Amino acid sequence: MAKAPTEQAKPLMPHATATWLVDNTGLSFEQISEFCGLHILEVQAMADDLAGSKYTGRDPVHAGELTNEEIEKGQADSKYSLVMQKAPVEVTRTKGPRYTPVSKRQDKPDGINWLLRNHPEISDAQISKLIGTTRNTINAIRDRSHWNIQNIQAKDPVTLGLCAQRELDAVVAKAAKRAGAKAVDADADAAVVADTPVDGRSDKEKLIEELQAERAANEKAAAEAAQEAEAEAWLAKKREAEAAGEGEAPAPDAPPAADA
């Protein structure tokens, strides 16, 4: 089974190329319309100067899309289909700030002001990428030093057409998530600070000191109790001796003095 022919690429500027081919070659309207990917009536309108817009011709030979030999083949045979010699390089937008149409650029300060008021959690870098502005402009609006601050109002950038709602929602969600993570870290740091003793000692060290103090107190109390018992025994012995009429007998040894 034969494969269907692959459709060839079209010129980078079809209307301008068609205009040049109409003015500078003897190719038929069908050949020009097929090569440029236009309707034959569009090509005929260009030839009759009836087109709503006037296009400046673009030389496909100079651009490398056609050769003079290819044009001559087409002029010699009206049924010949022109072949693209070199497909135009697809133009892709490089990474950089968002492009904003000129008609909407005057609305950027209003959108920035709305974001600063309603979503302070969004970083300047996120605002810059979302709206397509600079950090200097953001800071000028924030501290009200912008040259046109008197006329700047807070307006939703989605309503102004500066960004899509889904883009704004994604930025807000990301900023809120980051702000929540920072809050959790701050609470954890505060808890650690609260749990840390003022004097720098750990709970274990404090417990050991308390136990040692309690043991010393118990030992002191036991020594005092023993001394009191010895003193009471001495007094009892002395009273017994006095009651038995042994006042002339030597007194019992005095109890040891209590430790100061």
C-alpha positions as CSV (number, residue, x, y, z in Angstrom):
1,M,0.0,0.0,0.0
2,A,1.5,3.3,-1.1
3,K,2.0,5.9,1.6
4,A,0.1,9.2,1.3
5,P,2.3,12.1,0.3
6,T,3.5,14.1,3.2
7,E,2.3,17.7,3.1
8,Q,5.3,20.0,2.7
9,A,6.0,23.0,4.8
10,K,4.6,26.4,4.0
11,P,6.6,29.7,3.6
12,L,7.3,31.6,6.8
13,M,5.2,34.6,5.5
14,P,2.6,33.1,3.1
15,H,0.8,36.3,2.1
16,A,3.9,38.3,1.5
17,T,5.5,35.4,-0.4
18,A,2.3,35.1,-2.6
19,T,2.4,38.8,-3.3
20,W,6.0,38.6,-4.5
21,L,5.3,35.5,-6.7
22,V,2.3,37.3,-8.3
23,D,4.3,40.4,-9.0
24,N,7.6,38.8,-10.2
25,T,6.8,35.4,-11.8
26,G,4.4,33.9,-14.4
27,L,3.2,31.2,-12.1
28,S,-0.5,30.4,-12.1
29,F,-2.8,31.3,-9.2
30,E,-3.2,27.6,-8.5
31,Q,0.5,27.0,-8.2
32,I,1.0,30.0,-5.9
33,S,-2.0,29.1,-3.7
34,E,-0.8,25.5,-3.3
35,F,2.8,26.5,-2.5
36,C,1.7,29.3,0.0
37,G,-1.2,27.4,1.5
38,L,-3.7,30.0,0.6
39,H,-7.1,29.9,-1.1
40,I,-6.9,30.7,-4.8
41,L,-9.4,33.6,-4.4
42,E,-6.9,35.2,-1.9
43,V,-4.2,35.0,-4.5
44,Q,-6.5,36.4,-7.2
45,A,-7.5,39.3,-4.9
46,M,-3.8,40.1,-4.5
47,A,-3.3,40.1,-8.2
48,D,-6.3,42.4,-8.7
49,D,-5.3,44.7,-5.8
50,L,-8.6,43.9,-4.1
51,A,-7.2,42.5,-1.0
52,G,-8.2,44.3,2.2
53,S,-4.6,44.5,3.3
54,K,-1.6,45.4,1.2
55,Y,1.4,43.1,1.8
56,T,5.0,43.9,1.1
57,G,6.4,41.2,-1.1
58,R,8.9,38.7,0.4
59,D,11.4,37.1,-2.0
60,P,11.3,33.3,-1.4
61,V,14.4,32.8,-3.5
62,H,16.4,35.1,-1.2
63,A,14.9,33.3,1.8
64,G,16.1,30.0,0.4
65,E,12.6,28.6,0.2
66,L,12.6,28.4,-3.7
67,T,15.2,28.5,-6.4
68,N,15.1,30.2,-9.8
69,E,15.2,26.7,-11.4
70,E,12.1,25.6,-9.5
71,I,10.2,28.8,-10.5
72,E,11.2,28.2,-14.2
73,K,9.8,24.6,-14.0
74,G,6.5,25.9,-12.7
75,Q,6.3,28.6,-15.4
76,A,7.0,26.0,-18.1
77,D,4.3,23.6,-16.7
78,S,1.2,25.1,-15.1
79,K,0.4,21.7,-13.5
80,Y,3.8,21.5,-11.8
81,S,3.8,21.7,-8.1
82,L,6.5,23.8,-6.6
83,V,8.8,22.1,-4.1
84,M,10.0,23.9,-0.9
85,Q,13.8,23.9,-1.0
86,K,14.3,24.7,2.7
87,A,11.6,24.8,5.3
88,P,11.6,27.9,7.4
89,V,12.9,27.5,10.9
90,E,10.1,27.5,13.4
91,V,10.3,30.6,15.6
92,T,9.9,29.8,19.2
93,R,9.7,32.2,22.1
94,T,12.7,32.1,24.3
95,K,12.5,31.9,28.1
96,G,11.9,35.3,29.6
97,P,9.3,37.7,30.9
98,R,5.7,37.2,29.9
99,Y,4.8,39.2,26.7
100,T,2.1,41.7,27.3
101,P,0.3,43.4,24.3
102,V,1.0,47.1,24.1
103,S,-2.6,47.9,24.7
104,K,-2.5,46.2,28.1
105,R,0.8,47.3,29.4
106,Q,-0.7,50.4,31.0
107,D,-2.8,48.1,33.2
108,K,0.2,46.3,34.7
109,P,0.6,48.7,37.7
110,D,-3.1,48.2,38.6
111,G,-2.7,44.4,38.5
112,I,0.5,44.5,40.6
113,N,-1.2,46.7,43.2
114,W,-4.1,44.2,43.4
115,L,-1.7,41.3,44.0
116,L,0.3,43.2,46.7
117,R,-2.9,44.0,48.5
118,N,-4.7,40.7,48.3
119,H,-1.9,38.2,48.1
120,P,1.1,39.5,50.1
121,E,2.3,35.9,50.4
122,I,3.3,35.9,46.7
123,S,6.9,36.7,46.2
124,D,8.2,39.5,43.9
125,A,9.7,36.9,41.6
126,Q,6.3,35.2,41.2
127,I,4.6,38.5,40.5
128,S,7.3,39.4,37.9
129,K,6.8,36.1,36.1
130,L,3.0,36.2,36.3
131,I,2.5,39.8,35.1
132,G,5.7,40.3,33.1
133,T,7.2,43.1,35.0
134,T,10.3,44.0,36.9
135,R,11.1,44.0,40.6
136,N,11.9,47.7,40.5
137,T,8.3,48.4,39.4
138,I,6.9,46.2,42.1
139,N,9.0,47.8,44.8
140,A,8.0,51.3,43.6
141,I,4.3,50.4,43.8
142,R,4.7,48.8,47.2
143,D,6.5,51.8,48.8
144,R,4.3,54.2,46.7
145,S,7.2,55.9,45.0
146,H,5.9,55.0,41.5
147,W,5.8,58.1,39.2
148,N,2.0,57.5,38.5
149,I,1.0,56.2,42.0
150,Q,-1.9,58.7,42.2
151,N,-3.6,57.0,39.3
152,I,-2.8,53.4,40.2
153,Q,-5.8,51.4,41.4
154,A,-6.0,47.8,42.6
155,K,-7.6,45.7,39.8
156,D,-7.7,41.9,39.3
157,P,-5.0,41.0,36.7
158,V,-7.3,38.2,35.4
159,T,-10.0,40.8,34.6
160,L,-7.4,43.0,33.0
161,G,-6.3,40.1,30.8
162,L,-2.8,40.1,32.2
163,C,-2.9,36.5,33.2
164,A,-5.3,33.5,33.2
165,Q,-7.3,32.5,36.3
166,R,-5.6,29.1,36.5
167,E,-2.2,30.7,36.4
168,L,-3.1,33.0,39.3
169,D,-4.6,30.1,41.3
170,A,-1.4,28.1,40.8
171,V,0.8,30.9,41.9
172,V,-1.4,31.6,45.0
173,A,-1.5,27.9,46.0
174,K,2.3,27.6,45.6
175,A,2.9,30.7,47.7
176,A,0.4,29.6,50.4
177,K,2.1,26.2,50.6
178,R,5.5,27.9,51.0
179,A,4.2,30.3,53.6
180,G,2.6,27.3,55.5
181,A,5.9,25.4,55.6
182,K,7.7,28.5,56.9
183,A,5.1,28.9,59.7
184,V,5.6,25.2,60.7
185,D,9.3,25.7,60.9
186,A,8.9,28.9,63.0
187,D,6.6,27.0,65.4
188,A,9.1,24.2,65.7
189,D,11.9,26.6,66.4
190,A,9.8,28.4,69.1
191,A,9.0,25.1,70.7
192,V,12.7,24.2,70.9
193,V,13.5,27.6,72.4
194,A,10.7,27.1,75.0
195,D,11.9,23.7,76.0
196,T,15.5,24.8,76.4
197,P,16.2,25.7,80.1
198,V,17.3,29.3,80.8
199,D,20.4,28.2,82.7
200,G,21.4,25.7,79.9
201,R,21.0,22.6,82.0
202,S,19.1,19.6,80.8
203,D,16.3,17.9,82.6
204,K,18.5,14.9,83.4
205,E,21.1,17.1,85.1
206,K,18.4,18.9,87.1
207,L,17.0,15.5,88.3
208,I,20.4,14.3,89.4
209,E,21.0,17.5,91.4
210,E,17.6,17.2,93.0
211,L,18.2,13.5,94.0
212,Q,21.6,14.4,95.4
213,A,20.1,17.3,97.5
214,E,17.4,15.0,98.7
215,R,19.9,12.3,99.8
216,A,22.0,14.9,101.7
217,A,18.9,16.2,103.4
218,N,17.9,12.7,104.5
219,E,21.4,12.0,105.9
220,K,21.4,15.2,107.8
221,A,18.0,14.5,109.3
222,A,19.1,11.0,110.3
223,A,22.2,12.4,112.1
224,E,20.1,14.9,113.9
225,A,17.6,12.2,115.0
226,A,20.4,10.0,116.4
227,Q,21.8,12.9,118.4
228,E,18.4,13.7,119.8
229,A,18.0,10.1,120.9
230,E,21.3,10.1,122.6
231,A,20.5,13.3,124.5
232,E,17.1,11.9,125.6
233,A,18.8,8.7,126.9
234,W,21.4,10.8,128.9
235,L,18.7,12.9,130.5
236,A,16.7,9.8,131.4
237,K,19.7,8.2,133.0
238,K,20.5,11.4,135.0
239,R,16.9,11.6,136.3
240,E,17.0,8.0,137.4
241,A,20.3,8.6,139.3
242,E,18.8,11.7,141.0
243,A,15.7,9.7,142.1
244,A,17.8,7.0,143.6
245,G,19.7,9.4,145.8
246,E,22.9,9.1,144.0
247,G,23.5,12.8,143.8
248,E,27.0,12.3,145.0
249,A,27.8,9.8,142.3
250,P,29.5,11.1,139.3
251,A,27.1,12.3,136.5
252,P,26.9,10.2,133.4
253,D,29.0,11.2,130.5
254,A,27.5,14.2,128.7
255,P,26.1,13.4,125.3
256,P,28.1,14.5,122.3
257,A,27.4,18.0,121.1
258,A,25.2,18.3,118.1
259,D,26.9,19.3,114.8
260,A,26.4,22.9,114.0
